[in-house]
Amino acid sequence: MSQDRIPAAFIRGGTSKAVVLKRADLPEDKAAWAPLFAALMGSPDPYQRQLNGMGGGLSSLSKVCIVAPPTRADADVDYTFAQVGVTTDQVDFSGNCGNMSSAIGPFAYDEGLVAGPRDGTAEVRIHNTNSGKIIVARFPVRDGRALVAGDLSIPGVPGTGAPVSLDFLDPADTFGRGLLPQGLALHRLSLADGYEVRVTMIDAAVPSVFVDAGDVGGNTGADPAAIDADVALMSRLEDLRREASVRMGLTGDLDAAARRMATPKVAMVGPAGSYRDLSGTEHPAGTHDLQIRMISAGQAHRAVPVTGALALACAAAVEGSAVAACLPEGADVLNLRIATPSGILSVGAMRNPDNSGIRSARILRTQRRLMDGHVYLPAPTHQFSDDQD
C-alpha cells in the first residue's frame, strides 16, 4: 500500500484539538515517534496551514497524545503529550498540555482501558509522563460512556459541554529544580535590546516565565493577531523565553533553548482592564482579576494553555511575584478570574497547610471526541506491524 495507517481518535480537549493514539499502535522504538508525529500533523508547512496532515496551522491544533497502561502504582493510565511545530518538523515532549489532559480520562474510560461506574461520576488518575505528575480527572458517565452534553461553558469554545474536573496534584517542580528554580519570586533581567524587565520564573504544571507587559512594550488587552504581527515584541518575548530557559536550568545554552519550543512558556501579565474578546464580547475591568497573553510554540495563544493558567494561579500564590503584583486587593487565588483573548477563565491554586508550597491546582474543562478510525502516513517512512496495510 502507498500509505501506512494507525488507529486513532481526533478529540477536542478544552481549547485544543489532538490526535489521540494508543501506545500499543506505535513503533516500539520511541526515536521513530517524532518524524511520525510531524508527518501525521502535516509538518513542516511553510504556508502555516498543515494541509497535508491533521494539524490546523496553530500550536493549539498541532498536538498528539499517547495513552498507555500505567507505569506507576498510583495511576490508572499513562499519558504522553507531544507538541508538533507548524512551520518546522520539531516535536517537543518537554511539557504537558492541560487542555488535552481533559480528554484523556474520558478516552481511557470509553476505550475500556480503565474501570469505572456505568452511571455516575468516573475518576481516572492520569500519570503525565512529560511532567511526572498525577492528574485526577472526574467526569460524568451514563450507560457506560463519558457524557459530552452539559451546562459548562468555557472561553474559546462555542456552546456548552459536560464538565471535566482536573486536579493537578503537587504541580510544582516538574523538572527537579523546585517551584522557583532561581529561588526568588521576582527577578530583574536586562534584554539584548536594552529592555529592563521584571519576571517570575516558576515551575508549576509547566515551566513558565511571567513578565509585566509594560516592561516589554506589550498590551495584555491586545488581539493575538496583533501580537503575532508585532515582530519586535515577539522577538523580545522569545529572547526572554530563551534566557529564562537557561536561568531555570532547563537548557544549557540559548541555542538549546531555541530548539526547546514548548517550555518554558512565556506570558505577559497585567492588571484588570476593559477589553473585547475574540467573539466581540466586551469585558469590563470588574469582571476579572488580571489579564494574560501567553505565547505557545512561537504564536500568541488564542485563549491560554491550561498548564499556563495553572502556572499563573500558582505564581499568584507566591508573595512578591510579577503575577501577584497585578492582583487587586482581596483577590482569591483559589478562584482567580483570568482575562484571556477568548474570555474569562476561572482557575485556582491551593497552598499547603504550612504555606510551604502548592498542594494542588484545579480547573474545569469540556471535551468531545470528534471522530475516530485511522490516520494515514506516506509509506515506507514508518515501520509498523504486518497487520497495518
Order of alpha helices (4+ residues) and beta strands (2+ residues): beta-beta-alpha-beta-beta-beta-alpha-beta-beta-beta-beta-beta-beta-beta-alpha-alpha-alpha-beta-beta-beta-beta-beta-alpha-beta-beta-beta-beta
